[in-house]
Amino acid sequence: LGCAFLIRTYVCEPFEVPSASMEETIMTGDYIFAEKLSYQFGEPEQGDIAVFADPQIPSRTLVKRVIATEGQTINLVDGKVYVDGTELPEFYTLGQPTYPLSTAGNVSISYPYTIPEGCVWMMGDNRTNSLDSRYFGPIDEDTLFGKAILIYWPLNDIGLLN
């Protein structure tokens, strides 16, 4: 039991995906493993799928993709995402456009937007059905639980994430 506790706390933890914000990459109700070592010994990277505490409801866990990291500038123009002036190739959105959202009451974002130090910009792959950094702003890297690496349930969805 002690070994299982240590592994879950410091190495790898299972999560259930609570919403459709990452569809078609990860489906609602899928179970995933998130490894924790990458963020204990390194920084999140653009393209990572990460599990983190919801900044609006900290007891809730969210799964989204890292779109930009500290110091990078994000811009949303004509339904496309630009990071540091270069259009981001986003095969995982299945061609869905990306537009700004009305923000949460305590958040103010205007584009282009530069990600503050120690923060990341998170967005769901299902751009038309995702409340993400366009809504709640950048998130603190310290709220990242881990990098999602594998869908393990249901059996027909088993596979590595990228």
N, C-alpha and C positions, 0 to 999 in steps of 0.2 A: 504494500500500500504506500509506503514511504517513497519508493522508487517511482511509482505511478504519479504521486503528488508532485515530485520534483520535475519529472518529465513534462507534466501538464503546466506547471508554473513557469518553467524556464526554457523549455525546448519546443514543444508543440502542443497546440490546444484545438479541440474540435469546436466548431460553431455551426449553428443553423442559419441559413440565409433568410432574413425576415421579409424581404420585399422584392419587387420586380425591377429594381433600379439597375441591376447588372445583367438582365436578360438580353441576349441569348447566351452570353458567356457563362453565367451561373443562373439557374432557375430558382424561383421562389420555392422554399422548402428543401433545397439541396443542403447536404451536410458537407462541410469543408474542413480541412486541416489547415491551420496557420502556424508556420514555424516562427519562433521568436528570436532566434539567434541573430538573424540578419540585422535587426534593428537594435539589438543589444550591443553589437560590435561594429555596426555600420550605419549608414544613412539610407533613408528611403530613396529609391530611384524612379525616375519618370517611367511609367508603364507598369510599375508594381501594382498588384491588386492587394489592398491592405484592409485589415479589420481594425476598427477604431471605435472609441466612445463617441456617441452622438453629441455634438456640442450643445444642442438644444435640450436633450433629455439624456444626461450622462449615464443613466442606468441602462440605456438601450445601446446595442451594438450595431454598427453599420459596416457594410462591405462596399468599397468603391475603388476606383483606379487613381493612382497618383498621376496627375497631368502635368504639374509643374512643382518645382522645389524652390527653396529660399533663393531670393535674388533674381529668379526668372520672372519675365513679364508675360502675362497672359492677355490675349485679346480675342474677342468673339466678333467676327465680321461676316455678314452674309451667310450665317449658319455654319461657319467653319471656325475651328480653334487654331489660334496662332500662339506659339510660344517663342519669345524672343524674335518676333518678326517672321518666323518660318511656319508655314502651315503644317499642322500635326497630322501625319498619316494615321487615320483611325479606322482600320478595317473592322474592328470590334463593334462599331456603332451601327453596322449594316446600312450605312448611308443616311442615317437619321441626322437632321440638322441640329445644331447646337445654338441656342439663343439664350440671352440673359434672362434671369428669373426675377420676379419681385423678391426682395430680400426679407429676411426675418426682421422684426421690429427694431432690434438693437444693432443691425448691420447696415453699413453703407458701402457700396462697391460701385466704382465707375471704371470703365475699360478705356484704355489698357490699364491693367492692374499689376503691380509688382508684389510678389510674394514676400512677406516679411521674414526676417531671420528666425530660424527655428520652426518654420511653418511649411506646410505643403498644401497644394490645391487639389482637392479630390472631386471626381465626377463619376457618376454611374455610366455604364456603357449604354443603357437604355435612356438616352438623353431626353426623350419626351415624357418620361415617367420617373424622374429622379430629382429629389431634393438633395442638392449637394453643395459644393462650395459656392456655386452661383447663388444659392439661397442663404447659407449660414456662414459664408466667408471661409478664409483659409483656416486650417486646423493646426494645432500645436503638435509637432512631431511626438511629443511625450504621450499623447493620447493614442498612439498606434499600438495595438496589442501584438500584431504580427503580420507577416506576409502570407497571404493565401497561396497555397501551393498545390492543393489536390482536392478534387471532389471525390468523396468516398461513398456517398449515398444519394439517390438510389443507384442501384447497380448499373442501370443502363446509361447513367451519366458519369460513371467513374472515369477519371482522367486528370492529367496534370493541367494546371492553369498557367497561362502566359499572357 
